[in-house]
Amino acid sequence: MEKIRQFPKRYVITAIVVLLILLIYFVGAFYFQSHFLPRSYAGPVEISQMTPQQATETVEQNLESKTLIFNENENNIGYIEMNQIGMSAEVDELMGQAIQNQNGWSWPIAFFNGDKVVNIQNQIQIDENIVAGLVPSLGINNEEREPSVDAQLVKNDNGEISVAEETYGNQVTSDSLAQAIVESVGAGAGRLNIEDAYVKPTELTKSESLIQRADIIEQMKSTSITLEFDGNSITIPQEQINAWIYLDEDNNPQVDQEAVEEYILSLNEQFAGLFLPRNFNSTYQGEVQVQPGTYGWFIDRYDEAELIVQDIHNGAQVTREPVIGGSGYGMGDYVGEDYVEVDIAYQMMFIYRDGQLVLDTPIVSGIIGAETVPGAYQVWNMEQDTNLVGYNTITEQDYVQPVSYWIAFDDQAQGIHDASWQSSFGGNAYQTAGSLGCINTPPGMMGQVFELVEYGMPVIIF
């Protein structure tokens, strides 16, 4: 009979130990499928070997008894217990998620691998009104501290716009302190460095919005605008465009439309027919110079300014004709074939139609002290059987004067009308019986004048 072979006793013991270790490991792994691993914390509260329900109850019961110590510049400046600021946390759902995310098979390592903290920051509620009172109680006086300053666009004295970097201050507000407390406690810390509660800049040099605004300014500064009008070609100087760009209250680039309007006005004063004297070939005196009035063309400074502002915002590269208003654009000193001529020196009025003289009549212009203002005007209003109402600067009396015909041509109440009260017309009558600036016309001629004149017709007075 063959003898049964026996293993050495030490092998048997080793096998038993291995089996026992495996048994303990698998039992532990099964256990930690439903319980938190060793050295687990929910915020500052230990939840090791607890079920999610037990962990929830423990956090709700123990969180408010935890203490938070405040440090600044490595100095202890105070502490609070969580119940002093009404701290609470609803972690039921979070604990359920946390248990699913942990690896129960690694439970032996958890004993040596350091604390595992479930961050409960988003589940914490505190009374911010109480925190507001906590700021001064920690000896924090913001009047003695520097504020943080956002990175922003700035315009220097030379008109250049650049990015000023953010600066970090050391002021603490109730909001910033409350946020720091929640973050610190939520992450399981028992100490809070007040530096973590400093109010930080909200706009950083590398922030996308600031970079975009800086890019927009560069685009705006690349604008090129050339205005071509009446034989002139004017390119708006680059430094002028740069000067119009400014930063609004929200640090966004804008264009100063009023300044653009002023620039257009300066162009008008230099080039526009409305603003310049003109040479006129008169009936009796030959070529005379006529002062500017209400007749003539101009660049519409309001509509054109809107287009220029839009061009600058778009960084446009344009050459175009500006928005033109008024009359006589492209005609130089020429006023056309249909016009009214008033010669103050000869006290005569002439009407031309199709380039031909169709009516001439003596008139009475403004008396000395209320002289008719010379200029190039145009008809803008015509009325029959109306009253002239105004103030006589000579007699210092208000007046109401009925007339059969009224033709207004300027913006200072000058016009052409019949004057039945005049005993004579022409000659020197205006020196003693002159009007207050209007062109007094014989009643017998005024009807014809009214028939020949049209809205918009130039009225040239010299």
C-alpha positions in Angstrom: 0.0 0.0 0.0 1.3 3.3 -1.2 1.9 6.0 1.5 -0.1 9.2 1.2 2.2 12.2 0.6 1.7 15.0 3.2 2.5 18.8 2.6 4.8 20.5 5.0 3.0 22.2 7.8 4.4 25.6 6.9 2.7 25.4 3.5 -0.6 24.7 5.0 -0.4 27.6 7.4 0.6 30.0 4.5 -2.4 28.8 2.5 -4.7 29.4 5.3 -3.3 32.9 5.9 -3.7 33.8 2.2 -7.2 32.5 2.1 -8.0 34.5 5.3 -6.6 37.6 3.8 -8.5 37.2 0.6 -11.7 36.5 2.6 -11.1 39.7 4.6 -10.3 41.7 1.4 -13.5 40.5 -0.4 -15.7 41.1 2.7 -14.2 44.6 3.0 -14.7 45.3 -0.7 -18.3 44.2 -0.4 -18.8 46.3 2.7 -17.3 49.4 1.1 -19.7 49.2 -1.8 -22.3 50.7 0.6 -20.0 52.4 3.2 -17.5 55.2 2.8 -13.9 54.3 2.8 -11.6 54.9 5.8 -10.4 58.5 6.3 -13.4 59.9 4.3 -14.8 63.4 5.1 -17.7 65.4 3.9 -16.2 68.8 4.2 -14.8 68.9 7.7 -17.0 66.1 9.0 -15.7 62.6 9.1 -17.9 60.0 7.5 -15.6 57.0 7.5 -17.4 53.6 7.3 -20.8 55.3 7.2 -23.6 54.6 4.8 -24.8 57.6 2.7 -27.8 58.0 5.0 -25.6 57.9 8.1 -23.2 60.4 6.5 -26.0 62.7 5.7 -27.3 62.7 9.2 -23.8 63.1 10.7 -23.1 66.1 8.5 -26.4 67.8 9.3 -25.8 67.2 13.0 -22.1 68.0 13.3 -21.3 70.6 10.7 -22.6 73.5 12.8 -20.3 72.5 15.7 -17.1 72.8 13.6 -14.7 75.7 14.2 -13.1 77.8 11.5 -9.9 79.8 12.4 -9.0 82.9 10.5 -5.4 83.8 9.7 -3.9 86.8 7.9 -0.2 87.3 7.2 0.4 84.2 9.4 -1.3 85.8 12.3 -4.4 84.4 14.0 -7.1 87.1 13.9 -10.1 85.2 15.1 -12.4 82.2 14.8 -16.0 81.2 14.6 -18.1 78.2 15.1 -20.4 77.3 12.2 -23.5 77.8 14.2 -22.6 81.4 14.6 -23.2 82.1 10.9 -26.2 79.8 10.6 -24.3 77.2 8.5 -26.2 74.2 7.2 -25.8 71.7 4.3 -28.2 69.5 2.4 -26.0 66.6 1.3 -28.4 63.7 0.9 -28.1 63.6 -2.9 -24.4 64.3 -2.9 -23.6 61.4 -0.5 -25.5 59.1 -2.8 -23.4 60.2 -5.7 -20.1 60.1 -3.7 -20.6 56.5 -2.6 -21.1 55.5 -6.3 -18.0 57.3 -7.3 -15.7 55.7 -4.7 -13.7 52.6 -5.5 -14.6 50.1 -2.8 -12.0 47.6 -4.0 -9.2 50.0 -3.0 -10.3 50.1 0.7 -7.0 48.8 2.1 -5.1 51.6 0.5 -7.4 54.2 2.0 -5.9 53.6 5.4 -2.6 54.9 4.1 -3.5 57.2 1.2 -4.5 60.3 3.0 -7.9 61.9 3.8 -10.5 61.7 1.0 -12.7 64.8 1.1 -16.1 65.1 -0.5 -16.4 68.8 -1.3 -19.8 70.0 -0.1 -19.3 73.6 -1.1 -22.3 73.8 -3.4 -24.6 72.3 -0.7 -23.7 74.8 2.1 -25.9 77.7 3.1 -24.9 80.5 5.5 -26.6 83.7 6.7 -24.8 86.4 4.7 -26.3 89.1 7.0 -24.4 87.6 9.9 -21.2 87.4 7.8 -21.5 91.1 7.0 -21.1 91.8 10.7 -18.2 89.4 10.9 -16.0 91.5 8.6 -15.4 94.4 11.1 -15.3 91.9 14.1 -12.1 90.5 12.5 -10.6 93.9 12.6 -10.9 94.4 8.8 -11.3 98.1 7.9 -11.6 98.5 4.1 -11.0 102.2 4.3 -7.4 101.4 5.3 -7.0 98.7 2.6 -6.4 98.9 -1.1 -9.2 97.9 -3.5 -8.6 95.6 -6.4 -8.8 97.3 -9.8 -10.0 95.5 -13.0 -7.8 95.4 -16.1 -9.2 98.0 -18.4 -8.7 100.1 -21.4 -7.4 103.6 -20.7 -6.9 106.7 -22.8 -3.8 108.7 -22.0 -3.2 112.4 -22.4 -1.9 111.8 -25.9 -5.1 110.1 -26.9 -3.6 106.7 -27.1 -5.8 103.8 -25.8 -4.0 100.9 -24.2 -4.6 98.1 -21.7 -3.9 98.8 -18.0 -3.3 95.5 -16.1 -5.4 94.5 -13.2 -4.1 95.1 -9.7 -4.9 93.0 -6.6 -5.9 94.7 -3.4 -6.7 93.5 0.1 -10.2 94.6 0.8 -12.7 92.1 2.1 -16.5 92.3 1.7 -19.2 90.3 3.2 -19.7 88.6 -0.1 -16.1 87.7 -0.6 -15.7 86.5 2.9 -18.9 84.4 2.7 -17.6 82.8 -0.5 -14.2 82.1 1.0 -15.9 80.5 4.1 -18.1 78.3 1.9 -15.1 77.2 -0.2 -12.9 76.6 2.8 -15.4 74.6 4.8 -16.7 72.8 1.7 -13.2 71.5 1.0 -12.7 70.4 4.6 -10.3 73.1 5.8 -10.3 74.2 9.5 -8.4 77.4 8.7 -9.1 80.2 6.3 -6.4 82.6 5.2 -8.1 86.0 4.8 -6.0 86.4 1.6 -8.4 83.9 0.0 -11.3 86.3 0.8 -9.7 89.4 -0.8 -11.9 90.9 -3.4 -10.3 90.0 -6.7 -10.5 91.8 -10.0 -13.3 90.6 -12.2 -11.7 91.7 -15.5 -8.2 90.3 -16.2 -5.7 91.3 -18.8 -6.2 88.0 -20.6 -10.0 88.0 -20.3 -11.7 87.4 -23.7 -13.9 90.4 -23.4 -11.0 92.8 -22.8 -9.0 91.3 -25.7 -12.0 91.7 -27.9 -12.5 95.3 -27.0 -8.8 96.0 -27.6 -9.0 94.3 -31.0 -12.1 96.4 -31.8 -10.2 99.6 -31.0 -7.3 98.6 -33.3 -9.9 97.9 -36.0 -11.5 101.3 -35.4 -8.1 103.0 -35.6 -7.4 101.5 -39.0 -10.4 103.3 -40.5 -9.7 105.4 -43.6 -12.4 107.8 -44.8 -12.1 110.0 -47.9 -14.9 112.4 -48.6 -15.2 113.6 -52.2 -17.5 116.6 -52.9 -17.8 119.6 -55.2 -14.3 118.9 -56.7 -12.7 118.4 -53.3 -11.2 115.3 -51.9 -10.7 115.3 -48.1 -9.2 112.4 -46.2 -10.0 112.6 -42.5 -6.6 112.6 -40.7 -5.9 109.4 -38.7 -5.1 111.4 -35.6 -8.5 113.0 -35.9 -10.3 109.6 -36.0 -8.2 108.4 -33.0 -9.3 111.5 -31.1 -12.9 110.7 -31.7 -12.6 107.3 -30.1 -13.4 107.3 -26.4 -14.3 104.8 -23.7 -17.8 104.8 -22.2 -18.8 104.0 -18.6 -18.7 100.3 -19.3 -15.1 100.6 -20.8 -16.4 100.0 -24.3 -15.0 101.9 -27.3 -17.4 104.5 -28.7 -17.1 107.4 -31.2 -17.9 111.0 -30.2 -20.6 111.9 -32.7 -20.8 115.5 -31.5 -17.1 115.9 -32.2 -17.6 114.4 -35.7 -20.4 116.9 -36.2 -18.1 119.7 -35.3 -15.5 118.5 -37.7 -18.1 118.4 -40.5 -19.1 122.0 -39.6 -15.5 123.0 -40.0 -15.5 121.4 -43.5 -18.7 123.3 -44.3 -17.2 126.6 -43.2 -14.3 126.0 -45.4 -15.9 124.5 -48.5 -19.7 124.6 -48.5 -21.6 127.1 -50.7 -24.0 127.9 -47.9 -21.2 129.3 -45.8 -19.1 131.2 -48.4 -19.6 134.5 -50.2 -20.4 134.1 -53.9 -19.8 136.2 -57.0 -23.0 137.3 -58.7 -23.6 139.0 -62.1 -26.1 141.7 -61.2 -28.4 143.7 -63.4 -27.1 147.2 -62.7 -23.7 146.7 -61.0 -22.2 143.9 -62.9 -20.3 141.4 -60.8 -20.8 141.8 -57.1 -19.9 139.7 -54.1 -22.9 138.3 -52.2 -22.6 137.3 -48.5 -23.8 133.8 -47.4 -27.4 133.4 -46.3 -29.8 130.5 -46.4 -29.2 129.5 -50.0 -26.4 127.1 -50.8 -25.3 123.5 -50.4 -23.8 121.9 -47.3 -22.6 118.6 -45.9 -25.4 117.3 -43.7 -23.5 117.2 -40.5 -26.0 115.1 -38.6 -26.7 112.4 -41.2 -23.1 112.4 -42.4 -21.8 112.2 -38.8 -23.9 109.0 -38.2 -22.3 107.4 -41.3 -18.8 108.4 -40.2 -19.4 107.0 -36.7 -20.7 103.7 -38.4 -17.6 103.6 -40.7 -15.3 104.0 -37.7 -17.0 101.2 -35.7 -16.6 99.0 -38.8 -13.0 99.9 -39.4 -14.1 100.8 -43.0 -11.8 101.8 -45.9 -14.1 104.1 -47.9 -14.0 106.8 -50.5 -17.4 108.3 -51.0 -19.5 111.4 -51.5 -20.9 112.7 -48.2 -24.6 113.4 -47.5 -25.4 116.7 -49.2 -28.2 119.1 -48.2 -29.4 122.5 -49.3 -29.4 123.9 -52.9 -27.0 124.6 -55.7 -24.6 121.7 -55.2 -22.1 121.4 -58.0 -23.1 124.8 -59.4 -20.4 126.9 -58.0 -21.5 130.6 -57.7 -24.2 130.0 -60.3 -27.8 130.3 -58.9 -29.6 129.0 -61.9 -32.0 130.6 -64.5 -34.8 131.5 -62.0 -34.1 133.9 -59.2 -35.0 137.1 -57.5 -32.4 139.9 -57.3 -32.6 142.8 -54.8 -30.2 145.6 -55.4 -30.2 147.7 -52.1 -28.0 150.4 -53.5 -30.4 151.0 -56.4 -33.5 150.1 -54.4 -34.7 147.8 -57.2 -36.0 144.2 -57.4 -35.6 142.0 -60.5 -37.1 138.6 -61.2 -35.5 136.3 -63.8 -37.2 133.3 -65.3 -35.3 131.0 -67.7 -32.5 133.5 -67.6 -34.7 136.3 -68.8 -35.7 139.4 -66.9 -39.5 139.2 -66.5 -40.1 141.8 -63.9 -38.4 144.8 -62.3 -39.8 147.2 -59.7 -38.6 149.8 -57.2 -38.7 148.7 -53.6 -38.2 150.0 -50.1 -35.7 148.1 -48.0 -34.8 148.3 -44.3 -34.5 151.7 -42.6 -31.2 152.8 -41.1 -30.9 150.9 -37.8 -33.0 148.0 -39.1 -31.3 147.4 -42.5 -32.1 144.6 -44.8 -29.4 142.0 -44.3 -27.6 141.2 -47.6 -27.1 137.6 -48.5 -28.0 134.6 -50.8 -31.4 133.4 -49.6 -34.2 131.2 -51.0 -38.0 131.2 -50.7 -39.3 128.9 -48.0 -42.8 130.2 -47.3 -45.6 131.9 -49.3 -48.9 133.2 -48.0 -51.8 135.4 -49.1 -54.0 137.6 -47.0 -52.1 137.2 -43.8 -50.9 139.3 -40.9 -47.3 140.2 -40.2 -46.8 140.1 -36.4 -43.7 141.3 -34.7 -41.9 143.9 -32.6 -40.7 147.3 -34.0 -37.2 147.9 -32.7 -37.4 151.5 -33.8 -40.7 152.5 -32.1 -40.3 149.7 -29.5 -43.9 148.7 -30.1 -45.5 145.4 -31.0 -47.3 145.4 -34.4 -49.8 143.5 -36.5 -49.8 144.5 -40.1 -52.2 142.9 -42.7 -50.7 142.2 -46.1 -52.1 140.7 -49.3 -48.9 138.7 -50.1 -46.0 137.4 -48.1 -42.9 135.7 -49.4 -40.4 134.6 -46.6 -36.8 134.0 -47.7 -34.6 133.9 -44.6 -34.7 132.7 -41.0 -34.7 136.3 -39.5 -38.3 137.2 -40.5 -37.2 139.0 -43.7 -39.5 138.7 -46.6 -41.1 140.3 -49.6 -44.6 141.8 -49.2 -46.9 144.6 -50.5 -46.8 147.8 -48.5 -49.8 150.0 -49.2 -48.7 152.5 -46.5 -45.6 153.5 -48.5 -46.1 156.8 -50.4 -43.2 156.1 -52.7 -40.8 153.4 -53.7 -37.2 153.5 -54.8 -34.7 156.3 -54.4 -33.9 157.3 -50.8 -37.4 156.4 -49.4 -35.8 153.7 -47.3 -33.7 156.2 -45.3 -36.8 157.9 -43.7 -39.6 155.4 -44.3 -37.8 152.1 -44.6 -39.0 148.7 -43.4 -37.7 146.7 -40.5 -35.7 144.6 -43.0 -38.4 143.3 -45.4 -38.6 144.2 -49.1 -41.6 146.5 -49.3 -43.1 146.2 -52.8 -45.7 148.3 -54.6 -49.1 146.7 -54.1 -49.7 147.0 -57.9 -46.7 144.8 -58.6 -46.8 142.4 -55.7 -49.5 140.2 -57.3 -47.2 139.6 -60.3 -44.2 139.0 -58.0 -46.2 136.3 -56.1 -47.2 134.6 -59.4 -43.6 134.5 -60.7 -41.9 133.3 -57.5 -41.7 129.7 -56.4 -40.7 127.8 -53.3 -36.9 127.2 -53.3 -36.2 130.1 -55.7 -33.0 131.9 -54.8 -33.3 135.5 -53.5 -30.0 137.3 -54.0 -29.7 140.5 -51.9 -26.6 142.8 -52.1 
